[in-house]
Amino acid sequence: MAENYDRASELKAFDEMKIGVKGLVDAGVTKVPRIFHNPHVNVANPKPTSTVVMIPTIDLGGVFESTVVRESVVAKVKDAMEKFGFFQAINHGVPLDVMEKMINGIRRFHDQDPEVRKMFYTRDKTKKLKYHSNADLYESPAASWRDTLSCVMAPDVPKAEDLPEVCGEIMLQYSKEVMKLAELMFEILSEALGLSPNHLKEMDCAKGLWMLCHCFPPCPEPNRTFGGAQHTDRSFLTILLNDNNGGLQVLYDGYWIDVPPNPEALIFNVGDFLQLISNDKFVSMEHRILANGGEEPRISVACFFVHSFTSPSSRVYGPIKELLSELNPPKYRDTTSESSNHYVARKPNGNSSLDHLRI
């Protein structure tokens, strides 16, 4: 059977339908097409039995009112970002009803008639608003069982009329809330690095926002593919909003740890660029999303805080000088933000996204 398999033409045929994985599921597929088969799917992931490792949950309530609370939060965030590169936050200031409306808005977009979705389907990298399945469809060894609506939301805020009618308004409202939260978190991360609170913000870490609104349709054979294969994020920081269906796993100490869903929490994780500028103080951990074995589409919204898309090549990033010393020399060469290409194909053997910059 394998000798008859023309992967390139099957990818093209799927892409040209412009209806994504959701379109396959709505058409009633009972088998996962070969372009999605991933040899690295290992559902029976061994876990150490002696200790149960959990991604920390940190309460951000009171960080503005009390110095003591703020210092305690800074210490917890520092510990989480050094050890796991991930944590869940509660009392983060984003209203729960806005989070719920955001999930519902994105669900509505992906639930629309395929003919409506098709109008947004594109791989044109110059477009700020895109809908497609798998940004790296033609480069990755295996496609993942998901579709994505993505949009650059800052620094140039899109007009409501340029966004999909069913979710444009809530995308604008949610991005405003999440930008405020990111500003706070970059202050906390700056303090955790022993820098002044505005240090990372002054490096424009909070300036660019790229929003990825994922739909993981039900998968007829969840043991054959992923919702998102093993990867790291090409960002300074990612803030993730999940519905209540779970599926996210983080690689820690050689084991895949489940991140249990919490409808009131937002998930924060270190991106590759924060690992670079912190000189490996904070770690950009590999993570993956299991294919959705449930009956309803799973929805998540990842907000990537990235370099500004409007002037990408002018800014040079390297390890922050104030963190360096004889005992802590730079581990990376300086690089322009242009080279933090968000579309580079992942190598199948894991995170090599920073290797080419290592000294």
SVG drawing of the C-alpha trace seen along z (x, -y; Angstrom):
<svg xmlns="http://www.w3.org/2000/svg" viewBox="-23 -51 58 53">
<polyline fill="none" stroke="black" stroke-width="0.4" points="0.0,0.0 2.8,-2.4 4.2,-2.3 0.9,-3.8 1.1,-6.6 1.8,-10.0 2.0,-12.2 2.5,-15.4 -0.6,-15.1 -2.7,-13.9 -1.6,-17.0 -2.5,-19.2 -5.9,-17.5 -6.7,-18.0 -5.5,-21.6 -7.4,-22.5 -10.7,-21.4 -10.3,-24.4 -12.6,-22.9 -9.9,-21.7 -10.1,-18.7 -13.6,-19.8 -14.7,-19.3 -13.4,-15.7 -15.2,-15.0 -18.5,-16.6 -18.3,-14.5 -18.2,-11.4 -14.6,-10.1 -14.2,-6.9 -10.4,-6.5 -7.6,-9.1 -6.0,-9.8 -2.3,-8.8 -1.1,-12.4 -2.0,-12.7 -0.4,-9.4 2.3,-10.2 4.7,-7.4 5.5,-9.3 2.0,-8.8 2.7,-7.0 -0.5,-7.2 0.7,-4.7 3.2,-7.2 5.1,-5.8 4.9,-8.0 7.1,-7.8 5.0,-6.1 6.8,-7.4 5.9,-11.1 3.1,-12.8 4.4,-15.9 2.0,-18.7 2.4,-22.0 2.0,-24.6 -1.1,-26.8 -0.4,-30.3 -2.9,-32.8 -2.2,-36.2 -4.8,-37.9 -3.5,-40.9 -0.3,-41.6 -1.2,-45.3 -2.4,-45.8 0.3,-44.2 4.1,-44.1 4.3,-40.9 1.8,-39.2 3.7,-40.4 7.1,-39.2 5.5,-35.8 4.0,-35.6 7.4,-36.6 9.1,-33.8 6.5,-31.2 6.6,-32.4 10.4,-32.3 10.4,-28.7 7.7,-27.6 9.4,-29.1 12.9,-27.7 11.6,-24.2 8.6,-23.6 8.5,-26.6 4.7,-26.5 2.1,-27.4 -1.6,-27.9 -2.8,-31.2 -6.1,-31.9 -7.4,-35.3 -5.5,-36.7 -7.9,-39.6 -9.4,-38.5 -13.2,-38.3 -14.5,-34.7 -17.4,-35.7 -15.0,-37.2 -13.0,-33.9 -16.3,-31.9 -17.4,-34.2 -14.1,-33.9 -14.3,-30.1 -17.9,-30.2 -17.0,-32.8 -14.2,-30.6 -16.5,-27.5 -19.0,-29.4 -16.4,-30.3 -15.4,-26.6 -19.0,-25.5 -20.0,-27.7 -21.0,-26.3 -17.8,-25.2 -18.6,-27.6 -18.3,-30.5 -15.1,-29.2 -13.6,-28.8 -13.7,-32.5 -11.0,-32.9 -8.9,-29.9 -5.4,-31.0 -1.7,-30.2 -0.6,-33.7 1.9,-34.7 1.4,-38.4 -2.2,-38.3 -2.8,-39.2 -6.0,-37.0 -5.7,-33.4 -7.8,-30.2 -6.2,-26.9 -5.3,-23.5 -1.7,-23.2 0.6,-26.2 3.4,-23.7 1.2,-21.3 3.8,-20.9 6.9,-20.8 6.0,-18.6 6.5,-14.9 2.8,-14.4 -0.1,-16.7 -2.0,-17.3 -5.8,-16.9 -6.7,-20.5 -7.8,-23.7 -6.7,-27.2 -8.0,-30.8 -5.0,-33.1 -4.7,-36.8 -2.2,-39.5 -3.9,-41.6 -1.1,-44.0 0.6,-46.4 -1.7,-47.1 -5.2,-46.4 -7.4,-45.0 -10.7,-46.7 -13.8,-44.7 -15.1,-44.6 -11.9,-42.8 -12.5,-40.0 -15.1,-37.2 -18.5,-38.4 -19.3,-35.6 -16.2,-36.2 -14.5,-39.5 -15.9,-41.6 -14.9,-39.1 -11.4,-38.6 -10.9,-42.4 -12.2,-42.4 -10.3,-39.3 -7.0,-40.6 -7.4,-43.8 -7.7,-41.9 -4.9,-39.5 -2.5,-42.4 -3.1,-44.0 -2.4,-40.6 0.8,-40.2 2.1,-43.6 1.7,-42.5 3.3,-39.1 6.3,-40.7 6.8,-42.9 6.7,-39.8 9.1,-37.9 11.5,-41.0 11.5,-41.0 12.0,-37.2 15.1,-37.8 16.3,-40.4 15.7,-43.3 13.6,-46.4 9.8,-45.7 9.7,-47.5 12.8,-45.8 11.1,-43.2 8.4,-45.6 11.0,-48.1 12.5,-45.3 9.0,-45.3 8.3,-41.7 4.6,-42.7 4.2,-44.6 3.2,-42.1 0.3,-39.7 -0.4,-36.8 -3.6,-35.0 -4.1,-31.3 -7.7,-30.1 -7.6,-26.3 -10.3,-23.7 -9.5,-20.1 -12.4,-18.1 -13.3,-14.7 -10.8,-12.1 -12.0,-8.7 -8.6,-7.1 -6.9,-9.3 -4.1,-6.7 -2.8,-7.5 -2.3,-11.3 -1.9,-14.4 -3.9,-17.5 -0.5,-19.2 2.8,-17.3 5.7,-17.9 6.9,-21.5 8.1,-24.7 6.6,-28.1 8.3,-30.8 7.4,-33.5 8.6,-35.4 5.5,-34.3 2.3,-32.4 -1.0,-32.7 -3.3,-29.8 -7.1,-29.7 -8.6,-26.2 -12.1,-24.9 -12.8,-22.2 -11.6,-19.2 -7.9,-19.0 -5.4,-17.2 -2.3,-19.4 0.9,-17.6 4.2,-19.1 7.5,-17.2 9.2,-17.2 12.2,-15.1 11.6,-12.7 7.9,-12.2 4.7,-13.7 2.7,-15.4 -1.0,-16.1 -2.1,-19.7 -5.6,-19.3 -8.2,-21.7 -9.4,-24.4 -12.2,-26.6 -11.1,-29.6 -7.4,-29.4 -5.1,-30.6 -1.9,-28.8 1.4,-30.7 4.5,-29.3 7.9,-30.4 8.7,-30.8 12.0,-30.2 12.8,-33.9 12.4,-34.3 14.7,-31.3 17.3,-33.0 17.2,-36.5 17.1,-35.0 20.2,-33.0 18.5,-29.7 17.3,-31.0 13.7,-30.3 13.0,-27.2 10.9,-26.9 9.5,-23.4 8.3,-21.0 4.6,-20.3 2.0,-18.5 -1.8,-18.2 -3.3,-14.7 -5.9,-14.1 -9.5,-14.7 -11.1,-11.3 -14.3,-13.0 -17.5,-13.7 -17.4,-17.5 -14.7,-19.7 -12.1,-21.0 -11.4,-24.7 -8.3,-26.6 -6.9,-30.1 -3.1,-30.6 -1.9,-34.2 1.7,-34.4 3.6,-37.6 6.1,-38.1 8.3,-40.7 6.4,-43.5 5.3,-42.3 5.5,-45.8 9.3,-46.2 10.6,-42.7 14.1,-43.0 15.4,-46.1 15.5,-44.7 18.4,-42.6 17.9,-40.2 20.5,-38.3 21.0,-37.4 20.2,-40.4 23.5,-42.0 22.5,-42.6 22.2,-38.9 25.7,-38.1 28.9,-37.7 32.1,-35.7 30.2,-32.8 27.2,-33.3 28.6,-34.0 26.2,-34.4 24.9,-31.0 23.5,-32.5 24.6,-34.7 22.6,-37.9 20.0,-37.5 17.5,-39.7 13.9,-39.0 13.4,-38.3 15.0,-34.9 12.4,-34.0 10.3,-32.7 7.1,-31.4 6.6,-29.0 9.9,-27.0 9.1,-23.3 9.9,-21.4 12.5,-18.6 10.9,-15.3 13.3,-14.7 12.1,-17.6 13.2,-21.1 16.1,-22.3 14.7,-25.8 17.5,-27.5 20.4,-25.1 21.6,-27.2 22.1,-30.2 23.9,-28.4 27.5,-29.5"/>
</svg>
